[in-house]
Amino acid sequence: MSQSKYYIQQSKHFLLLAISFFIPFYKKIVPPLIILWFLLTLFELSFENFKQSRHKPLFYSITSYFILLVISLLWTENMNTGIKELEAKLSLIVFPIAFAFSPSLSLKKQINTIKAFILGNITTIITQLAIATFRFLTQKDELIQKISFFFTYVEFSYFIHPSYASMFSLFSIISILYLIYVHKESKKWLFLILILFPSIYLYSSKAGFIVAFISILILILFYIIKYKKLIPSIISFILFLLLGIFLYKSPRVQSLIKERKINIAKSKNSEKTDTRIILWQLNVELIQQNLILGTGVGDYKDEMVKIYKKIRYQKAIEKMLDSHNQFLKSFAVIGIFGFANMLLIFIIAFYNSIRERNLYTFLFAMILFLNFLVESMLIKQIGVVFFGFFFSALFFLHHPQNDENIETSLQSSSNKK
């Protein structure tokens, strides 16, 4: 290997780690890092690398989604907004191409990329705890001098929206378990879960609670079915139930439940039910008006504002509320083909994960899928980057066939030593 090629590869790997680290921590630095990384990646792109991939259908489905967004410019009236939307979603085309057409990363580099994201998330949480503590100690207004004010939801989630932050913490927990029990990393990583798990509570995202509950339940059921160890299984299930009861009885969850009951009881049409349900209904109305082609990538917000004004939904106008469902948002923006395309991405991801018996990629797809049901996760660049980066990194880096094969290969290599 020439010296220049060696330096390019090392620089690429460093930038890859930096991107992974800063996704949850400092979003402004991520785009320039992606540009530099992609420019270096161009030197190594090859169709021969792509031919080796077992995930070509997934590649085509993700890139097709971006292409549909581009095509929708043809019937978009608000061209400036449309172009800005496409710029924010470039990760949907950049990462799949870069990963699918690049040489395989070594297993060590793949693991380091996952570790970088975990450490970036830990850095984010610790920094936010420091900021919340400082604000609490220096706040002079006695009316809001409550520790719960500074250490929950948007007041605590200083860098990004709590829905994204909660998703990142959950994915980090799953990643740590994956690294330890599949790749035999040090069990010291388990201590980080003591920071990550409470952070989900502090972020206090309703979607975060639900997705975490379902994901952990899947993990426990997988453990019970695979290992068939009675006592550890019973203990795990009891702890899970106690955790569920603790979260349900916690002040934050009870306040969320109370808030929802109040919203349902309200008499005004725009406030008589949960905000999400209202937005889903209004998005369905917009979908019915643009069933085949959608509004176009630049006109969605304008069309939704017309509907908000029509029913005098002032809260939605002031806050420019979105659909809170990525599948409905895709349907409204690029029509039935966009909706089918988004569904296809997850169908293929789940199928590949089950076929390869890869619980890690299955849970990753599950976390995203559940969040997509209750949030428009691709509305912000941070969500697009996370989706494009890890979908591509986990599926297009030519992983071994399944987790068990990885574990077997690691054991055999250690025996040889």
N, C-alpha and C positions, 0 to 999 in steps of 0.2 A: 504494500500500500504506500502510495506517495505521501510525502509530508503534508502537502496541501489538502489532499483528500482526508487525511487523518484529522487535521484541524477543523475541516468542515463538519465532519461527523461529530467531533467533540463539541463544537459550537452548537450544532443542531440539538444534541442531547441536553446541553445546558439550557438552551432556550425552551426546550420541551418541559424540563423540570420547572423552569421559571413560570411558564404559562400555567402549568398545573398548580403550582403553589399560590399564584396570585388570583386565580379564578374566584375563590371565596373571600379574598382579603382586600385587594386594591384593583378594582375593575378598570380604572383609567389606564393602567400600565399594560393591560393585557393586549389590546389591539396592536400597538407597536411591536410587542414581542411576537405576536402571530405573524405579522408582516415579515419581520426579519427571519423567523423560522421557515416560513413558506418560501422565501427567496432562496435560502440555502437548500431547501428540499428539492427545488427545481432541478438541481444538478444531478440528482439521483433517481428521478422519476423514470419508470420503465414499464412498458406494457407487459413485459415478461413477469415482473413482480405481480401485476394485477392478475395474470392468468393463473397464478398459484393460489389465489384467494378462494376460499370455500364460501365466501359471503357475497358473491356478485349480485344476487337479487336484492340484498339489503342495500348495497351500494347504489344500485339503480333506483331503488325506491326513495332513498334520501335525496339524491341529486335531482330526481324527477320533481320532487316537491319544490325545490328552489327554482327549477326551470318553469314550473307552472306559475310561480310568483312573477317571474320575469315576463312570461307571455301575457299575464293579466294587465301589464302596462298598456296593451293595445286598446283596452276599453276603460282605462283609468283616466278620469278627468283631472284629478289633482296629481299632476305628474311630479311635482317637487316632493310631496309627501311619499309618493310611491318609490322614488329613487332613494330617499332616506331610509325607508323601510327595507329596501333590498340591501343597502349598505350595512345595515344592522344585522342582516341575516346571511352575510357572506360566509360565515362559519359553516353553514349547511352545505356549501360546495367546496370550500377550501380544505377542511379537515378530511372529508371522505376521499378526495383526490390525492391529497398529500400522503395519507396513511395507506390507501389501497395500492398506490403505484410506487411506494417506497420499498426498499429492502426490509426484511423482517428485523425488528428490534430483538436484541438478545433478551432472554428471560429476566436477567438482572436489571436491564434498563426499563423493562416494562414494570417490574416491581418498584423500582425507584420512582417512576412516574406516579404510581398510586400513592407511594409514601409522601411524595411532595405535596399532593393534594391534601392528604390527612394533616400534615404539618402546617400547611397554609390555613386550614380550617381551625386547628388548635390555636395558631397565632391570632387569628381573627377573634376567637372567643375570649382569649386572655386579654387582648387589647380592649375589647368591648367591656369586659368586667372592670378593667382599670378606669375606663372612661365613665362608666356608670357609677363607680365608687366615688370618683372625683366630683361628679355632678351632684351626687347625693350629699357629700360632705360640705360642698360649697353653696348649696341651695339655701337661700334665705327666706323664701316664701313658704310660710308654715302650712298653707293650704295644700301644697303638693309635696310636703316633706314626708313622703311615704316611700319606704324602700321598694315596694312593689311597683311604684310608678317608674323608677329608673331602671329596674332590672327585669322588665317584661316587655314583650311585643316590640313595637317600633322604637320605643325609647331605648331599649337594650340593643336591638339590631341596628347598630350605628352605620354599617357600611352598605348593606343590601336589605331588601324586603324580607321579613321573617319567613315567608313561604319558601323562598329560595334558600335562606340560611338553614331552616329546619331540614330541608331536603339534603343539603350538603352534609349536615351532621349525621343524618341517618345513613347516607351513602358511605361516609367515613367509618362508621361503626361496622357496617357490613364488610367494608374493605379490610379493616383490621382483623376481623374474624377469618376472612378469606386468606390473608397473608399468614396468619398463625397456623391455622388448621389444614391448609393446603400446601403452602410453601414453607412451612416449618420455620417461620420467623420467630424471633425472641418473644416470649410471652410477656415481656415488659411492655409491649405495645398495648396490652389489655388495660393498663393503668390510664391510658388516654380516654378510654370509654367512660371513666369516672368524670371526665370533663365534657365529653361529647353528649352523653345521654341527658344530663341535667340541662344542657343548653337547649335541647328540644323543648323542654318545659318552659325555659325562660323566653324562648322565641314565641311561645304561646300561639302558634298558628293552628287553627282548627284542622286544616288539611294535614299539617305536620303530625298532629296527634293520631289522626286516623290512619295515615300511611305507615307511621311507625308501628302502630298496634298490629296492623295486618302483616307487615313485613316480618316482625319478630315472631308472630304466630306461625308463619310459614317456616321460618328457621327452626322453631321448636318441633313442629310436626315432621320436618325433614329429618331432624336428629332422631326422633322417636322411631320413625319408619326405617331409617337406614341402620341404626346401631342396635335397636331393640333392647336397650338397657333400662330395666324397669324402674329402679330407684332413682337414678339421675333424671329420667324422663318425668317421673312424678314430681320430683323437687322442682325441675324447670317449669313445669306447667303450673304448679302452685305459686311459685314466685311471679310468674307471668300474670296470673289472676290477681294476686295481691298488688302488683304494679298497676294493673288496670283499675282496680278499686281506688288506689291512692290517687291516680290521675283524675278519675271521675269525681272524687270527693274534694279535690283541690279547689281553692278559691277561684283560680283562673277559669277552670273548666265550668264550675258552677255559675260564674258570671256570664260566660258565653251562652250557657243553656238558658239562663234567665233573660239575657238580651234577645235571644231568638224567640222566646215565648212572648215577650213584649212586642216584638216586630209583627208576629203573627196576629196579635190581638188588635193592632192598630186599624183604624177605620179607613184612612185615606187609601185610595187605590194604589198609589205608587209606593206605599209603605206598609201595606197590609200583610206582607209576607216577607220571608227572608230575601235579602238583597240579591243573593245569587240566583234564586229562583226567578225573580223578576227579570234579571238580566238574561237568563237562559230563554225565557219566554219571548223577550224582545228580540233576541238574536234569531230565534226560530222564525219570528215574523219577517225579519230581514232576509233570512234564507229563502223563505217562500217567495219573496219578491225577486230574488236573483238565484234561482235554483240551479241552473246549469253552469253559468260562468262565474257567478259571484259578483261582488261589487268592484273587484279589482284591488290590487295591493294598496293603492293610494286613497281610495274613496271610502274605506270602511268607517273610519271615525266620523266623516261628514254625514254618512247615511245614518249612523247610529244617533248622532246629535239631532237629526231631523225627527227621528222616532221619539227621542227623549222630550223634545219640545212639543211634539204632538200630544203627548200624554201629560205634559207639564211635570216631568220628573226632574226637579231642580237639583237634587242631590247628585244625580248622574251627570248632569250638565256641568256643575261646578267642579266635580272631581274627575270628569272625563272617564267614567268607569268603563271597564272593558267587559268582555263576555264572561270572564271567570271560567272558561272551559275552552281548551285549545282545539278540541275537535269541532265544536260549534264555530269557533273563530275561523278555523281553516275552511269550513263549509261556507261561511258567510263571505269570506274574502275571495276564494278561488273555486267556489261551487262544488258540485257533487264529486268532481274528479279530485279536487284537493282533499275533501273529506275521505274519499276512498283511499287516496294515497297515504294519508296519515295513518289510517287504520292498518293499511298494508305494512307499513314500517314496523309496527308492533307485532303484527301477526307473524311476520318473518323472523323478527328478533326472538319471540317466544318459541317458535318452532325450532330455530337453530339451537337455542339454549337447551331445550328439552332433548333434541336429537343428540347433542354433544354432552348431555348430562352435566351441564355447567351451571350450577346453582348461582354462582356469582353474577354472571351476565343475565340470568333470569330475574334475579332480584333487582338488578340495576334497571332492567326494562320495566319491571313491575312498579318500582318507585316512580319512574317517570310517567308511566301510564296512569297511575292513580292520581298523581299531581295534575296531569293534563285534564282529568275529568273535572277538577274543581278550580283550576287556575289556568290562565292563558300564559303558560310558562315561556312561550317564545315571543312575548310582547317586548321583553327587554333583552338587551344584548347579552347580559350575563347568563340568562337562560339559554339563549341560542348557542353561546360558546360552550356551556356545559353539555348541552345536548349533542352538538356536533363533535366536540372534542372526545368525550368518553364513548359515545356510540361508535365512533370511528376507531378509537384506540383499543377498545375491548373486542371489537369484531373483525377489524381489518389488519391486525398485526400478526396474522398467521399463528394463532395460539395452537398449542397441542390440542388433540381432539377433544379431551375432556379433563376435568379436574382430577379424576382418578389416575389418568395417564401421567399427569404432571407429578402427582404424589408418588407413583410407582417409579418414575424416572429419577426423582430426587433420592428415593430410598436406595435404588440400585447404584447410583453414583456414589452415595456415601458408603455403601458396602464395599465398593471397589477401592475406595481410599483406605 
